[in-house]
Amino acid sequence: MQDLRLIFGYGKPYRRDLLAAVGLIFLECGFEMVIPVLMTTLIDEGVPARDMGIMMRQGGLMALCALMSLVTGLLYARYAARYANGFAAELRLAEYAAVQRFDFANLDHFSNASLVTRMTTDATVLLNAVNTGLRPLVRSPLMLTMGLAMAFVLSPRLTVVFLVTAPVLAVLLALIVSRVAPLYGRQQQAVDHLNSRIQESLTAIRAVKAFVRGDWENEQFEAVNDELSAASTDTFRHAVLNTPSFQAVMYTAILCIMWFGGGFILQGTMTVGQLTGFLSYVLQVLNSVMMFSGVFLQMTRSLASARRIREVLTEQPDLANAAHPVTDIADGAIDFEHVSFKYHAGAEKNALSDITLHIPAGATVGIIGGTGSAKTTLVQLIPRLYDATTGTVRVGGRDVRDYDLAALRDAVGIVLQKNLLFSGTIRENLLWGDPTATDDQLWAACRAARADEFLQNMPQGLDTDMGQGGVNVSGGQKQRLCIARTLLKHPKVLIFDDSTSAVDTATESGIRHALAQLTDVTKLIIAQRISSVQSADLIVILEDGRLHAVGTHAQLLAEDPIYQEIYHSQRKGGDEA
């Protein structure tokens, strides 16, 4: 229930709509409670005496009550819909904002598909719970209380039937809920798996077609689809027991009431009108109990979704600003002082081990090493995408943990290993680097990244639509646009994480020449090709997360066997290796 209390706190801006909806339910119930009393008078006084005046008056009042009940019901639907949809919108917004605050370590806790499910399916479950559950949640206890009170007034002896059936209904509901509750969690996990499969197959659809793996993908989808189908079938197989079980008890109670009520009529202690009115209250009470049992099951499912949403909302970012964060970064000098790092506290092995390295401001540094040598991990510590497990990382002479996160990341431009562009035009993507950039500045950045070569051939130039994820440009063009976008930030530290791997050597040489003009920017270039880093002021070689060697191209070529091996394998085909 704490999860629901937290989640429904996001409906506070729509509290007036909720109060109006609840108030209208009270009015609706009041009108419905009056109808059996009017009907009792009509049957006991109007029908035997054939008094049309009484029958018309009571019938008219009954029709008026029914009409007012209908009007209040319609008004309730309006206010309830405003509250439910407003609450769901606030909840999705809060989840999305929470994800935007996440650090890389937080994102490692959730899969992309799971986050999508939590912001869509789980939020919709709660929306439906409010839309369809608010009315019976308020109405059922109210009708139960009022109906029992009115029934007791009409016949205290017949009311004893409720005292017998109520415990039976409670036991049935408890048994069903205890079985169904864990199944709803399993069902939502199956939705996660289905979304993950769809997301992956659509993202890689070109590779699937290129390798003619459509049949295999169909088999994989069929497996997760069957998992969801089985989970849903198992869940609802138990949930649907609710209705027949409650109906069996309800009709048994009605038979008992008619049996004993008929005896009371024959004894002269009860009238036909009283029994008719009593049966009306019985039906209202039992229907309310049935509705409440349905709401209880819906709340059980809502609890599973609320728990999953709460996990997102309460996930605390691993990285936080200092109490008095520094916003001014003096320069692009970088220092690693005995830095070690592991992605998870329980990991047996460090990804980086005892790294000590000084990079002067304005220097160009190449970083090379084998696959898995933690090159990317090393540079991700500079803008605090992760924090070092031990040791200190300094930028501009200060510990990166002293800086305001936004200011630090604004001063560090990083072209990630996986190039990502967003839906929209090329201009809109470039403006991520500097929202205030003019056309001249945009074209200057594109020329430095050698993106102007293909942009000039596009009929709409900077206003060319990229398509979703930049599908309308090649891998090399995407890399150059990402470089141009980062250059527009005018950072003090510029990191290229193997970001020229898809461009030809001539274009790469042009980009390196443009970067050389940025003398006041510290440049870190992760690369697989020696040609990408041989002109750097300093070359760092990583091996298995450790600092293997540091030096210039000439020094390493003369002294370091690993560098010699890489150089000869790339330049001479490995003949001398």
N, C-alpha and C positions, 0 to 999 in steps of 0.2 A: 504493500500500500504506500510505502514511502516513495517508491518509484512513481506511482500515479500522482502523488501529491506534488512531487517535483515537476513532472511533465505538465500537469494541468495548471501549474502556476503560470505557464506561458499564455493562458487564456485571460489573464487579468485585464488587458485592454478592452475585452468584450464582455466584461462582467455584467454590465447593464442588460445586455441581450440575454444573458443567462438568467438573471433575476426575473426579467419579463417573461421568459419562457416558463420558468418554474411557477410564477404567479398565475399564469394562464392555465397551467395544469391543475392547480388548486380550484380555480373557477370551473373548469370543465368537470372535475370530479364532483363538485358541489351540485351542479346541474343534473348530473347523472344519478346522484343519490336521491334527489327529490322525486324522480320519475316513479320508482316502485311505490312510494307513499301515495302519490296521486292515483296510481293504478289500483291500490288496495281500496281506496274510497270509491273509485269508479265501479269496481266489481261488487263490493259489499253493500253499497248504498244505491248506486245508480241503476245497476242491472236488475236486482230483484224488484225494485219499485218502478222500473221502466220509466225513470225520471230523465227525460232527455236534457233537461237543464243541467243536472249534475253531470251527466255523461259528456255533454258538450263543453261544460266548463273544465272538467278534469282532463278531457281529451285535448282541449285547446292549450291548457297549461302544460301538458305532457309534450305537445308538439313544440311549444315555445321553448321549453327546457332543452329539447333535442336540438332545436335550431341554434340556441345559444351555445350548446355544447359543440356543435359543428363549427360555429364562428370562432370560438376560443381555440379549438383544435387547429384551425387554419392559421390563426395568428401565432399560435405556438410554433407551428412548422416554419414560419418566416423567421422568427427570432432564433429558434434553435439552429436553423441553417446558417444564419449570420454568425452565431457563436462558434459552431463546429468548424466552418471553413476558415474563419478568422483565426481560431486557435491552431488549426493545422498549418496555416500559412506562417504563423509566428514560430511554430515548432520547427518547421523545415528551415526557416531563416536562422534560427538559433543553432541548429545542427550544422548548417553550411558555414556559419560564422565560426563555430567551434573547430571545424576541419581546417579553415583558413588559418587558425592560430596554431595548428599542430606543427611540431617539428618533424624532421625526418624520422627520428626515433619513435614518435607517436604513430606516424603513418605505418611503421613496420608492424604495429599491433593489429591493424585492420587491413583486410584486402579491399581493393577498389570496389569489387562487386558487393561486398558486405556493406560498405558505406553507402552505395547506391540504394541497396535494399532498405537500409535503415532510414534513409531520407525520403523514400517513396512508399514502398509497401508497408513498412511498419508505421509510418505516419498516417497512411490511409486507413490502416486497421483502427487506429485511435480516432480518426475522423469519423469512421463508420460507427464506432462504439458510441460516440457522442450523438451522432445523427439518429441512430436507431435505438440507443440505449437510455438516453436521458429521460424520455417520456415514461417508459415502464419503470425506470429506477426511482422516479419520484412518485409516479402514479400508483405503483403496486403497493408500497407500504401505506399510502394514504387511503386507497380503496380498501385495503385489507382492514385497516383500523376502523374506518367509517362503516364499512359493510358489516363487520362483526358487531359493532355497536348498534346499528339499526336492526340487524337480525336478532340480537339479544332482546331488543325492545319488543319485537314482534313475538318471539317465542324463546324464552330462556332454555327450555328443555331441549329443543331441537339444536340449539347452538352447541350442545355437548358433542355433536357429530364432528365439529371442527377440531375439538380438543383431541379426538382420536386420530383424525387424518393428518393433522399438522406434523406430529413426530415422524409419521411414515414418509411424508413428503421431504422432510429435512434429511432423513437417512438416505433416501434415494438420491437427492441432490449431492450430498457429501460423497457418496460412492462414485457418481458420474464425474464430478469435478476432480476428485483425487486421481482418477484414471486419465482424464483428458488434459489436465494442466501440463504435464511434461511433454505431451505429444505436440502441443502448439509450438513449443520451443524447437522441437525437431523439425516441424514443418517449415518454420522460418529459416532454419539452417539449410534446408533443402532448396529454398528459394535463392539463398546466397549462392549455392553451388550452380544452380541453373543460370543465374545472372552472370556468374564468372565464366561459364562455358560460352554463353552467347557473346559476351564482351570480347573474349579471346579470339573466338572464331571470326567475328566481324572485323576485328583489328587486323587479323592475319589472313583475310580472305584472299588477297593476291597470292600469298605463299601457298595457301591451300590449293588454289587453282593451278599454280605453277607446278606443284608436285603431284597433282591429280589425287588429292587426299580427301575429296568430298565424301566418299563412302565412309572413310574412317571417322571423319568429323561427325557424320550422321550417327554413327554408332556411339560416339562419345556423348553426343547430345541426347540420344535415346536413353543412355544409362542414367544421366542426371534427371531427365524428364520422368523416367520410370521411378526414380527415387522420390521425386516430389509427388508423383501420383500415388505411390504406396503410402507415403507419409500422410497425405491429405485423406486418403481412403481410410486409413487406420484411425485418424483423428475424428473424422466425422462419423465413422461407424459407431464410435462410442458416444459422440455428442448427440446423435439423433435418438439415442435411447431416452433422452430427456422427455420428449413429447409423449410417446406412447405410455411411459411409466406414469407420468403425471395425469394423463387422460384416464388411465385405468383407475387411479385413486379418485379422481374427480367424479367419474360416472358412478363409482361405487358409493361415494358420499351422497350423490343425488338420489340414487335408488333408496338408500337408507332414510333420507329425509322424506321422500315421497311415501315410503312405507309407514314410518312413524307418524308423519303429518296426516296421512289418510286416516290413521287410527284416531288421532286427536280430533279430526273433523267428525268422525262417526260418534265420538264421545261427546261432541258439542263443546269442546274446550278450545276449538280453533275454527276460524272461518275459511272459506275457499279463497277469499281475497287475501287473507293473511298468509296462507300457504303460498299463493302465487307471488306475493311481494317477497316472502322469505326466499323462495327459489330464485327470484331475480337477484337478491343480494348474494345468495350462494354462488350463482354463476359469476357475478362480478368479483367476488372474493377469490374463487378458484381460478378464474382467468388471470387475476392479478398475480396469484402465486405462480401460475405457469409462465406469465410474462417475466416475473422476477427471476425464475430459474433460467430462462433464456438469457437475461441480462447477466446473470451470474456466470454463465458459460462464456459470454462475450467478454466479460471483465477478466476471466481467466486467460483468454487469448490476448486481451489488451495488456495484461501484466507481462506476458512474454515479450511483446513488442516494446512496452515501456521500459523494460529492463535493458533491452538492446539499445534503445535511444539514450537512456541514462548513461550507459557506458561511453557513448560519444560525448555527451554534454559535460560529464564530470571528468573526462580524461584531461589531466593536467599537462601542459607543455613541459617537456624536460628542461628546456632552456628558458631562463627568465632574466630580465634586466636587473642590474645591480640597484641597490637602494638609491644611489645618486649617479645615474649613468652619464658617461661622457659622450658628447655628440660630435666633438671635433677630432678628426683623425689627422694627425700632423703630416704624415707622408706614407709612402708605401713600403717602408722597411718591414721585413718579416723575420721573426725569430721563433725557432722551435727549440725549447729547452727541455731535454730529457722527456720527450713526449711519447707516451704509450697510449694505445686506444684499443678498446674492444666494443663490438656492437651491442653485446648483451652482457649484463653483469655476471651471468652464470657461464659465459663462454670459457672454455679451457685454454684457448690460445688467443694472444693479442693479434689484432689485425696490423697494428704498428707497434714496434718495440724500440724504445729508447732512442728516439730521433732527436738529434741536436744539429741545428742548421741555421746559419745566418744569411739572409738575402738582403743586400743593400737596396735602398730606395732607388727606383729607376732602372734596376738591373733587369736583364732578360735571362731567365733560367729555364733550361730544358730539363724535363723529368722523363726518364725512360726506365724500362724494366719489363720483365716478362709478365704474362697474363696472371693476374692474381697477386701481384707484388704490392698492392695497396697504393698505387699512384693516385687514383681518384680519392681514396679515403684521406690521403695526406692533405690535398688541397681543400677538401670539404671542411676541414677544421678551421681554415682561415676566416671564412664568413660566418662561422659558428652554425653550420648546418648540423654539426654534431659538436659536442664538447670533448676535449681530451680526457681520457680516464685518469691519467697521471701526467704530471709535467705542465708546462705553460706554453701557450701560443701567444705571441705578441705581434701586433700590427702598429706601426708608427710609434714603437717604444712602449706601448701599454698592453697589458693583458687584455685579450679580446673580450673577456668576461666583464671588464670595466665599462665597455661601450654600450650605448643604446643599440639594440639589435637592428632597428631600422636604419640607423645612421651607418653602422658597420657594413651592412649588406648593400647599402647604397654606394659605399665607397669601394666595394669589391665587385667587379663585374666578372661573371662566370658564364662561359659557354659550356653547357653541360654535355656529357658524352652522348646522351640521347637528345637529339635536336627536336624541339617541339615548337610548332607554330599553332596559332589559334584560328578558329573560323573567323572570316572577315577579310578585309583587304590587306594588301602588303603594307599600306600606310598605317592602318590600325595596329598591325603587329609591330612595326618599327617604333611607334609611339609609346610602346611599353618601356623603351629605354629612356625616352624623354617626352612626356606628354605635351611639352611646350615647343618642341622642335619645329623649325620652319622647313619649307621644302628644300631650301639650299642646304640646311644642315642634314636633312634626310639623304639627299643625293651625295653629300660629302662623305657620310658614313658608308653609303652603298659603294662609292668609288674605292674607299679604303678596303672594303671587304670584297672588292671585285664583283659585286652584285649588279653594278650598273651595266655590265656587259650583256646580261640577258633581260634586264628590266627595260632597256631601251628598245628591245624587239617586241615587247608586249604592247598591244594596242592601247591599253589603259594605264600603262606605267605603274605608278605607285598605287593607283586605285584598282588594280587587278584583284579580283576575288581569289582567295587562296583555296577555298573549299575547306571541308572539315579536316583539321589537323594538317593543312598544307599539302593536300593530295595532288594539287595541280602543279607542283614543282618537283624537280628531281631531288635526290639526296644531297648532291653537291650544291645545288641552288638553295636548298633549305639551310645547309650549313652556313653559306655566305650571308643569308638573311639574318640568321641568328647572331653571327659575328657583328654585322652592321647594327643590329638592335642593341647589343652589349656596348659597342663603341659609343653609342649615343648617351650612355650614362656618364661618360667622362670620368671613369673611376680612377682611384689611386692605385688599385691593384687589378690586373686583368689576367684572368685564368682561362686558358684554352685546354679543355679536356678532350684531347684527340679529335679536335673539331675541324680538322682539314683533311680527314682520312678519305673523304669522298670527292675531293677536288684533284685535278691534275697537277703535276709538279710545276708547270708554268704559272698557273693561277695561285698556287701555294706560295711560290716565290714572290709574286706581286703582293700578296697579303703580308708576307714577312717584311717586305720592303716598306710597306705602309706602316706597319707596327713599329719599325725601327725609328720612324719619325717622332714617335711618342716618347720623348726622352724623360718626361717627368712621371711616367707610369711604370710601375713594376709589373713585368710580364712573366707569367709562368706558363710554359707550353708543355703539355703532356703529349707525347707522340710515340709512334712505333717506328717511324722512319728517321734514320740518322740525319738525313738532309733537312729535316724540319728543325733540328736543334743544334746542328754543328756550328752555327754562327753565334750561339748564345754566349753570354758572358760567363755562364756557369752551367755545367751539366750535372744533374743528380741521378745516380743509378740506385734504384731500389731493388732489393732481392728478398722475397718472402717477408715483406714488412719491415725490413731493416735497411739502414743506410749502408750501402755497399761501397760507394765511392763518390767523390765530388771533385770536379776539376773542369778545365777547359777541354775543348775537342782535342787539341794537340797533346795535352798532358795525358788524357785518358787513352788516346790512341797509342801513346808510347808506353804506358805503364799498366793499364788495366786489361786483363784477359777477357772479361765479359764484354767490355766495350769493343775490343778488337774483334771478337767473334761476331758481334752484331754488325759491325762495320763491314767486315769482309764478306759476310753472308749476303749483305744488301748490295754492296758495290761490285763484288767479283763473283757472285753466284755461288760462293762457298768453296771455290776451287782451292783456296789456300787455307781453309779452315782445318 
